[in-house]
Amino acid sequence: MSIAQHLEEVRQRIARAAERASREPSSVKLLAVSKTFPADDVRAAFDAGQRAFGENYVQEGIAKIAALGDLRSEIEWHFIGPLQSNKTKLVAEQFDWVHSIDRLKIAERLSAQRPEGAPALNVCVQVNVSGEASKSGVAPEEAAALAHAIAALPALRLRGLMAIPEPADTPDAQRAPHARLCELMNALRADGLDLDTLSMGMSADLEAAVLEGATMVRIGTAIFGARTYTH
C-alpha cells in the first residue's frame, strides 16, 4: 500500500474513534511522525494532503526541513523527541512546535533563542503519566508548576500536554493513562491556563487516546511503515 492509502486508513480510524466518543473527527489533528524516513516520504504524504509532521532527532529534522524548503510555508514542523540544551537553538529557529518540554531550563532557552519577529513557538509539557523510569517527562504532580512557569515566558505559547504512556494490551489499560493526562489538563485549565492541546496516542493506541480526549495523535508506523533505526 502507498503512503497515501495508509494515511487514508489512519484518517478513517480517527474518524471512527471520534464518532464513538461523540466528537467531530476534525477535533483530532493528525501528526505524521516521519522520523527515520526520507524527505521523499514526507513529500508523498504532503501530496496526499498531510500538513503536520513530527521529528524526534534534531539533525535529521533540520535536514528534512531544508530538503523540503519549497514546502516550508505549508508544512507545520513539530519536534517531539527528548531535547538537550545544546540543541535548543536549532529547534527554536526551525520548528513550529515542541511537544517534549519537561524542564524549565529547556523552555527558557527556547524562548530566548526564538528568532525576533517569528511567531511564538507552540509548546507542550511532556508528562510521564505511567511513571516509567526510562521515559522523559515531568511527574504529574510537578506539571502545574512547570506549566505556569512556561506560560509566563515570552516567545513561547503553551498549548497543552503530551505523553507517551507505556504500551498496554487491553483497550481499558490503554485508556487509563490517557484519561489521567486529560484530567491533568482539565485541572490546569481550571487553574487559569489557556490550553487546547492533548498530544497523545500513537499507531497502536490512537483509538484509546481519541476516546479520552486527544486533540493530536502522533502516528508514524501506520503511515510510513516499520522503522529501521540507525541512531
Secondary structure, 3 states (H helix, E strand, C coil): CCHHHHHHHHHHHHHHHHHHCCCCHHHCEEEEECCCCCHHHHHHHHHCCCCEEEECCHHHHHHHHHHCHHHCCCCEEEECCCCCHHHHHHHHHHCCEEEEECCHHHHHHHHHHCCCCCCCEEEEEEECCCCCCCCCCECHHHHHHHHHHHHCCCCEEEEEEECCCCCCCCHHHHHHHHHHHHHHHHHHHHCCCCCCEEECCCCCCHHHHHHCCCCEEEECHHHHCCCCCCC
